Amino acid sequence: MPASDDCNEELSGSYRTGSFYELEKYLYSFIDGSTISGMERMRLKLQTPVGIVDRLISSCRTIVTQDYQYAKQHLTAMNDVVKCK
């Protein structure tokens, strides 16, 4: 076996027994949708952007509705001025 293969085997073995491997396993289980806690974390992770977009759309809807009401009032006022002349 070439020397590079020995290094790869040694690295692979130490990687699996090292703390980084355990951290990686934990992170995958944390985000993985195949476990109940992983599914909950994925739901929360996806729920946040959806909630932000929902609030933005709601705020925009409120602003557009207010602008529409102001424009409608101004149009009514202008129509009243034109009728008086």
Secondary structure, DSSP 8 states (H G I E B T S, - for coil): --HHHHHHHHHHHHHHHSHHHHHHHHHHHHH-TTSHHHHHHHHHHHHHHHHHHHHHHHHHHHHHHHHHHHHHHHHHHHHHHHHH-
